Structures are given as C-alpha cells and as structure tokens.
Amino acid sequence: MEDWMEYLRAFLVGGAFCALAQVLIDRTKITPARILVMYVAAGVLLGAVGLYKPLLDFAGAGAATPLTGFGYLIADGVKKAVDRDGFLGIFTGGITAAAGGITASIVFSLLAASLVRSKPKP
C-alpha cells in the first residue's frame, strides 16, 4: 500500500505542475518557452530557499521529473561543486549533476530518430 501512496503523491504533484503550466498557456499571453524557463528558474529559487528538497522528498519523481526538478538539480550540483572545487565548480557543477539525464535524452532521441522515418510537412 505504501508504494501506491508514493505513486499517488508523484502523480498529484507532477500533475499539479502540468496543470499550472496549462492554465498559464490558456489564460495568459505567456509563451510556452517562457513558461519552461520560468519552471527551471522556479526550481532554482525554491531550492535556494530550501523549499524544493522537502517537496522532492514528498513527491519523488513527481517533483524530480518536471523542469522545476531540472532547475533544482542544476543549482544543487553547482552548490556541491563549489563546496568541493571552489570557483571552478560554478562552471562544472550543473553539467556534472545533469549529465545522466542529458545523456539519456540524447541516446533516446537518437534511437527514436533511427527507428522512425520523418516526413516533410506539406
């Protein structure tokens, strides 16, 4: 039963992030690209004030998967790298922290592109 509650929390939190983005798209003139940037920046800001880690602990993948989780991941990686490497960590921490996700997206995109034949738009 505990696993189902974890899935439910992830679904509800992740769904809330998606629903909020959809409301912003439907009710405002903010472009989807700007909403994506706002989500990444919100993850950084919520992480900076210490609010994102408790949300991540509560919702798991529901908070880690959206773009807010990506922003938090990069900011947390930079913080840890600065603590470990000093000034150089500012430049290396974010990419190092997100390397697994970036690599997975490139590999799966390459796989999808090799399996599906694209068609030109009419």
C-alpha positions in Angstrom: 0.0 0.0 0.0 2.9 2.3 0.7 4.1 2.1 -2.9 0.7 3.1 -4.2 0.7 6.2 -2.0 4.2 7.1 -3.4 2.8 6.8 -6.9 -0.3 8.9 -6.0 1.8 11.7 -4.5 4.1 11.7 -7.6 1.1 11.8 -9.9 -0.7 14.6 -8.0 2.4 16.8 -7.6 3.6 16.2 -11.2 0.0 16.7 -12.4 -0.3 20.0 -10.5 2.9 21.3 -12.2 1.4 20.3 -15.6 -2.0 21.7 -14.8 -0.5 25.0 -13.7 1.5 25.3 -17.0 -1.6 24.5 -19.0 -3.6 27.2 -17.1 -0.8 29.7 -17.8 -0.8 28.8 -21.5 -4.6 29.0 -21.8 -5.3 32.1 -19.6 -2.2 34.3 -20.3 -0.2 35.5 -23.2 3.0 33.9 -21.8 4.6 31.7 -24.4 5.3 28.1 -23.7 9.0 28.7 -24.0 8.8 31.4 -21.3 6.8 29.1 -19.1 9.5 26.4 -19.4 12.2 29.0 -18.4 10.0 30.1 -15.5 9.8 26.5 -14.3 13.5 26.0 -14.4 14.1 29.3 -12.6 11.4 28.4 -10.0 13.2 25.1 -9.3 16.5 27.1 -8.7 14.8 29.6 -6.5 12.8 27.1 -4.5 16.0 25.1 -4.0 17.9 28.2 -2.9 15.4 29.0 -0.1 15.2 25.3 1.0 11.7 24.5 -0.2 12.3 22.2 -3.1 14.1 19.4 -1.2 11.1 18.7 1.1 8.9 18.7 -2.0 11.3 16.3 -3.7 11.3 14.0 -0.6 7.4 14.1 -0.5 6.7 13.6 -4.2 9.7 11.8 -5.6 9.5 11.6 -9.4 6.5 13.9 -9.4 8.9 16.7 -8.4 12.1 15.5 -9.9 10.8 14.9 -13.5 9.3 18.4 -14.4 11.5 21.2 -15.4 11.4 22.6 -11.9 13.3 19.4 -10.9 15.9 20.1 -13.6 16.5 23.6 -12.3 16.9 22.3 -8.7 19.2 19.6 -9.9 21.5 22.1 -11.7 21.5 24.5 -8.8 22.2 21.7 -6.3 25.0 20.4 -8.5 26.6 23.8 -8.7 26.4 24.3 -4.9 28.0 20.9 -4.2 30.7 21.5 -6.8 31.5 25.0 -5.4 31.9 23.4 -2.0 34.2 20.7 -3.4 36.1 22.6 -6.1 35.8 26.2 -5.3 35.3 28.8 -8.1 35.7 26.2 -10.9 32.6 24.4 -9.5 30.4 27.3 -10.8 31.2 26.2 -14.4 31.2 22.4 -13.9 28.7 21.6 -11.3 25.4 22.0 -13.2 26.5 19.9 -16.2 28.1 17.2 -14.0 24.9 16.9 -11.9 22.6 16.7 -15.0 25.0 14.6 -17.2 22.9 11.4 -16.7 19.7 13.0 -17.8 21.3 14.8 -20.7 23.0 11.7 -21.9 19.7 9.7 -21.7 17.8 12.3 -23.7 20.5 12.3 -26.4 20.6 8.5 -26.6 16.8 8.0 -26.6 16.4 10.8 -29.2 19.0 9.2 -31.4 17.2 5.8 -31.0 13.8 7.3 -31.8 15.2 9.2 -34.8 16.8 6.0 -36.2 13.5 3.9 -35.7 11.0 6.4 -37.1 11.2 7.9 -40.6 10.2 11.6 -40.6 8.0 13.0 -43.3 8.2 16.6 -44.7 5.3 18.9 -43.9 3.0 19.6 -46.8 
